[in-house]
Amino acid sequence: MQFVISRDALLTPLQIVSGVVERRQTLPVLSNILLELSGSELSLTGTDLEVELIAKTVVEELKQEGAVTVPARKLLDICKSLPDQAILVVNLGDGRLNIESGKSKFTLTTLPASEFPKVEEEPDSFSISITQSHLKRLLEGTSFAMAHQDVRYYLNGMLFEVGSDYFRVVATDGHRLAMETLSLDAGISETQQQILPRKGVIELTRLLGDEDRALGLSFGQNHIRVEVDNVVFTSKLVDGKFPDYNRVLPKGGDKTVSGDRDELRQAFSRASILSNEKYRGVRVVLSSGEMTIVANNPEQEEAQDSVSVDYSGESMEIGFNVSYLIDVLTTLSSQNVKMTLSDPNSSALIEAETGSDALYVVMPMRL
């Protein structure tokens, strides 16, 4: 393998695929990325056996085709350290990858391309078309509610549900739930559910831009595949059954509170300063036209903040994890938000007053 490439042409795809490579691996080859040169096209592949990213770029001069794996982090650091307009001369010899740029020379260890694991190819079961901006909005609006290292492994990811005329994403950690739905013609007769693992959600979100260009989401029995610009993203699916989110959605709430999103978020943020650092509980006291937020901690310190809201029901007091409320209010982009409640022991349903299909459920806390 021997080629000449500009620093920028190599750095961009390298940054994309390096994100999926774990620093500490049981298999040494998983700390590497696979370089494959065919014609003038250089393909870079990174994987952690769950998520695979393939990014392509074009070399300036091809001297010899080939394939090899090299340490991802070291190659990335080398590229970052070189000047912007640098040209790299890369050649493989005696099991080493030699890189020259100006007066700088680097030699990297390699492992054979044959040792690099590839995601198994399997036929797609069905696919949908969605714009980058829509998919990014759905993922960013719900991913914060995913569980992190929960023993219920199916919660450490996001549900992708495709119906005949909609695409829905749902995330929950058992204490809160985030859901958003997009209308689209999926062209399928039976509703399909797939769980994308947490890392897959994070890497896919990183890839997506704000463009309105359509992209295809292909689903198989065990994988999801998306092609974004010159990058192919493939992730294994979580083998498990996602909880029935419809049972979690509160029904019959007869108390409605609406208010300015920014004012509420700032009030909760101020109160959170003196909340219990471990449990993060705050008391929300509702009275006619006003919401009072009270926080205490074991040091006997207290914070109290009041916000004017549109509420005319009977007085009520309910406890919440303040971090969960702040997450929702930060994610929503509408000016006003609506909270629907029934009693101090039931979950709250939070949504934008207008302009969004996102629904958020937050369970109450006993304080």
Residue, then its C-alpha position, 0 to 999 in steps of 0.5 A: m500500500q502506498f499513496v499520497i493524501s492531503r491532511d484534511a482529506l484524511l483527518t475528516p473521515l478519521q475523526i468520524v470513525s475514531g469515535v467508535v473505537e474504544r481505547r481499552q480493548t480485549l482484542p488489540v485489533l479493535s484499537n485499530i482502524l482498517l485502511e483499504l485502498s482501491g483505485s483512488e478511494l481510501s476507505l476507513t473502518g472503525t468498530d467495537l463489534e457493536v457499532e461499525l463506521i465506514a468513511k470514504t475519502v479520495v487520495e491525491e496520488l495512488k501508487q499501490e493498492g492494499a489494506v492494513t490496520v493501524p492504531a486509531r488514536k495515534l494516527l488521529d493524533i499525528c494528523k491533528s499535529l500536522p499543519d493544515q495544508a500538509i501533504l502526507v506520503v504513506n507507504l506500508g513496508d515490513g509490517r509498518l506504516n510509514i508516514e512522511s510530511g515535510k520534515s516529519k516522519f512517523t512509523l506505526t505498528t500494524l496488524p493484518a487486515s484479515e484480523f479485522p472483524k467486519v459486521e456480518e452482511e445480512p439482507d434488509s427487512f425493510s427501510i424508510s426514508i427520512t431527512q437528516s434534520h428530522l432524524k437528528r431532532l428526534l434523537e436529540g429530543t429523546s436520547f437523554a432519557m436512555a438508561h446508562q448501564d442498567v441491568r435491564y439491558y434493553l433500556n440502555g438504548m432507544l426504541f425505533e418503532v415504524g408503523s404504516d404512517y409514522f416513525r416513533v422513537v422512545a427512550t426510558d430509564g424507568h424513572r422518566l420517558a421521552m417519546e417523539t413521533l414523525s408522520l411518514d409513509a413507511g409502506i409497511s403493513e405490520t408495526q416494527q420495533q427495533i432497539l438501537p443500543r446507546k452507543g449507536v444512538i450517540e454515534l448516529t446523532r454525531l453523524l447527522g447534520d441539519e440538512d433537509r436531504a433525505l437518507g435511508l434507514s435500513f433495518g434487518q433482523n439484527h442490524i440497522r444501517v444508515e448512509v450519511d454523505n460518505v459514511v456508512f453507519t451500521s449497528k447491531l440491535v439490542d436483542g430484547k423486548f422494550p417495555d410497553y410505553n403506552r402503559v407508562l403514559p399518564k391518562g386522565g390527568d385533570k390538572t393542567v399547568s402551563g408556563d414560560r419554559d425559560e422561566l420554569r427552567q431557570a427557577f428549577s436550576r436555581a432551586s437545584i443548587l440546594s437540593n440533596e446532591k444524591y437524590r436531587g428531590v424538589r417539592v413543587v407546590l401548586s396554587s392558583g396562578e403560581m408554582t413554588i419550588v422548594a429544595n432542601n438538603p441534609e445541611q438544613e439549607e433551603a432554596q425557594d423560588s416562585v413562578s407565575v403559571d396558568y393554573s386554576g385547580e386546587s392546591m397540590e404538592i408533588g415531589f420530583n427529581v429536579s434534574y429530570l425536569i431540567d432535562v425536559l425543559t432544556t430539550l423542549s424548544s417551544q416558548n410555553v410548556k404544558m404539564t398535566l397532573s392528576d395527583p401527587n402519586s402519579s407521573a407528570l406528562i410534559e409537552a410543548e403547548t404548540g409546535s411539537d409532537a414530543l411527550y415527556v413523562v416524569m415519575p414523582m418522588r416521595l420526599 
